[in-house]
Amino acid sequence: MLRIRHQADGGAGLLRAERVRRPEPGAGELLVRVRAIGVTLPVVRRLRGSAGPVPLGGEVAGEVAALGPGVTGFAVGERVTGLCFADAYAEYAVLGATMASRIPDRATEVEAVALVRSGLVAGGAHAAARPEPHESVLVTAAAGGVGTLALQYARAAGASRVVAAVGSADKAGFVRALGADAVVHYGDADWGGPYDVILDGVGGDLLTPAVRALAPGGRLVAFSSGGGTVEAYELLLRGASVIGFQIRALVTGHPELHARRLRELWHLHATGALRPAVHAEIPLTGAARAHALLEERRNLGKVVLVP
Ligand SMILES: NC(=O)c1ccc[n+]([C@@H]2O[C@H](COP(=O)([O-])OP(=O)(O)OC[C@H]3O[C@@H](n4cnc5c(N)ncnc54)[C@H](OP(=O)(O)O)[C@@H]3O)[C@@H](O)[C@H]2O)c1
């Protein structure tokens, strides 16, 4: 089978295609014939300057090709999706059964990888803010895989105003079409606030202007891989709070809540309230091109690899 591996070279490294034997699923694992792979920003960022090879993880979707020892609740041929932490860029991938969930008949594999992990992050971050229907919401990295769904979550929950923050002006039409009432750019002196809720997928230096855009009692949910520091005095001035959200902590620590959120996600997809946006479907051998789209911050929605 074909697989892409990362080879470090001090820069972003090389993504090399290689022919290898199909992996065997171990205990509690599924072997999946992969039809779609979601490219994620955390993986793209880890490649830059890495001293060693980076495991290429990502969301995968496809049919179950084999069951490892002890797996129950799944059958060969069923369509599933889930997050692989390594060797996801391949024609066959090994997926932990606890990470896997079924894809409803109406959805394609490409839709599944664009919806599930990003939607669980968007929905989880939104819920962590405990928003009230009349409140205003700002979403940063709003044109990205998670951001596009976070905008739609806020809209579906009845936010009074949903504002998209993006890195470049040419993304404005795209995020408006997804339901944003207004668009701001990170460099704007005025972010159009104050906001009751900010869902932040950027972090780093952007945390300071974001916290300053919070309303009294406002909540910022930090879910980015961008790090950053929050000035406590800025929170004190507004009686505001910062809440962290991580999907892995939800999946491993609260499996019942995770399962409920997953059902809600597919329900919102069925009603049309959540429409995953796919920027491009790129063949597996074009993985470097797919990474460049995220690194150059040009993607409008999810970038998907198709083996
Ligand atoms: N907490 C969790 O469990 C969890 C899970 C998955 C993802 N995340 C985080 O959610 C955020 C979005 O992830 P995603 O996979 O959906 O990616 P994505 O939004 O599709 O990623 C690409 C977009 O992110 C924005 N961006 C912000 N900072 C960037 C940077 N330093 N380098 C490149 N792009 C940057 C860019 O848009 P603009 O230029 O318009 O900002 C870019 O187009 C990331 O920070 C990721 O780490 C968190």
PDBQT file of the ligand as one rigid body, heavy atoms in Angstrom, charges set to zero:
ROOT
HETATM    1  N1  LIG A 401      -8.087  21.840  21.499  1.00  0.00    +0.000 N 
HETATM    2  C1  LIG A 401      -8.243  20.828  20.646  1.00  0.00    +0.000 C 
HETATM    3  O1  LIG A 401      -8.608  19.720  21.030  1.00  0.00    +0.000 OA
HETATM    4  C2  LIG A 401      -7.980  21.061  19.212  1.00  0.00    +0.000 A 
HETATM    5  C3  LIG A 401      -8.246  20.068  18.283  1.00  0.00    +0.000 A 
HETATM    6  C4  LIG A 401      -8.049  20.367  16.940  1.00  0.00    +0.000 A 
HETATM    7  C5  LIG A 401      -7.573  21.613  16.563  1.00  0.00    +0.000 A 
HETATM    8  N2  LIG A 401      -7.312  22.518  17.516  1.00  0.00    +0.000 N 
HETATM    9  C6  LIG A 401      -6.810  23.844  17.175  1.00  0.00    +0.000 C 
HETATM   10  O2  LIG A 401      -7.794  24.531  16.444  1.00  0.00    +0.000 OA
HETATM   11  C7  LIG A 401      -7.160  25.437  15.560  1.00  0.00    +0.000 C 
HETATM   12  C8  LIG A 401      -7.699  25.194  14.164  1.00  0.00    +0.000 C 
HETATM   13  O3  LIG A 401      -7.239  23.916  13.738  1.00  0.00    +0.000 OA
HETATM   14  P1  LIG A 401      -7.641  23.286  12.326  1.00  0.00    +0.000 P 
HETATM   15  O4  LIG A 401      -6.978  21.950  12.262  1.00  0.00    +0.000 OA
HETATM   16  O5  LIG A 401      -9.105  23.431  12.122  1.00  0.00    +0.000 OA
HETATM   17  O6  LIG A 401      -6.910  24.154  11.306  1.00  0.00    +0.000 OA
HETATM   18  P2  LIG A 401      -7.425  25.282  10.326  1.00  0.00    +0.000 P 
HETATM   19  O7  LIG A 401      -8.238  26.259  11.074  1.00  0.00    +0.000 OA
HETATM   20  O8  LIG A 401      -7.989  24.681   9.107  1.00  0.00    +0.000 OA
HETATM   21  O9  LIG A 401      -5.981  25.872  10.090  1.00  0.00    +0.000 OA
HETATM   22  C9  LIG A 401      -5.602  26.734   9.247  1.00  0.00    +0.000 C 
HETATM   23  C10 LIG A 401      -5.999  28.190   9.579  1.00  0.00    +0.000 C 
HETATM   24  O10 LIG A 401      -5.659  28.553  10.922  1.00  0.00    +0.000 OA
HETATM   25  C11 LIG A 401      -5.294  29.924  10.955  1.00  0.00    +0.000 C 
HETATM   26  N3  LIG A 401      -4.050  30.059  11.735  1.00  0.00    +0.000 N 
HETATM   27  C12 LIG A 401      -3.964  30.608  12.945  1.00  0.00    +0.000 A 
HETATM   28  N4  LIG A 401      -2.724  30.560  13.403  1.00  0.00    +0.000 NA
HETATM   29  C13 LIG A 401      -1.976  29.980  12.455  1.00  0.00    +0.000 A 
HETATM   30  C14 LIG A 401      -0.604  29.648  12.330  1.00  0.00    +0.000 A 
HETATM   31  N5  LIG A 401       0.274  29.945  13.286  1.00  0.00    +0.000 N 
HETATM   32  N6  LIG A 401      -0.187  29.018  11.209  1.00  0.00    +0.000 NA
HETATM   33  C15 LIG A 401      -1.050  28.718  10.222  1.00  0.00    +0.000 A 
HETATM   34  N7  LIG A 401      -2.357  29.012  10.288  1.00  0.00    +0.000 NA
HETATM   35  C16 LIG A 401      -2.822  29.634  11.395  1.00  0.00    +0.000 A 
HETATM   36  C17 LIG A 401      -5.143  30.369   9.502  1.00  0.00    +0.000 C 
HETATM   37  O11 LIG A 401      -6.238  31.204   9.156  1.00  0.00    +0.000 OA
HETATM   38  P3  LIG A 401      -6.184  32.779   9.505  1.00  0.00    +0.000 P 
HETATM   39  O12 LIG A 401      -4.912  33.307   8.894  1.00  0.00    +0.000 OA
HETATM   40  O13 LIG A 401      -7.412  33.312   8.859  1.00  0.00    +0.000 OA
HETATM   41  O14 LIG A 401      -6.170  32.832  10.991  1.00  0.00    +0.000 OA
HETATM   42  C18 LIG A 401      -5.220  29.090   8.703  1.00  0.00    +0.000 C 
HETATM   43  O15 LIG A 401      -5.812  29.260   7.434  1.00  0.00    +0.000 OA
HETATM   44  C19 LIG A 401      -5.645  25.186  15.684  1.00  0.00    +0.000 C 
HETATM   45  O16 LIG A 401      -5.050  26.107  16.537  1.00  0.00    +0.000 OA
HETATM   46  C20 LIG A 401      -5.606  23.807  16.279  1.00  0.00    +0.000 C 
HETATM   47  O17 LIG A 401      -4.431  23.587  17.014  1.00  0.00    +0.000 OA
HETATM   48  C21 LIG A 401      -7.489  22.270  18.818  1.00  0.00    +0.000 A 
ENDROOT
TORSDOF 0
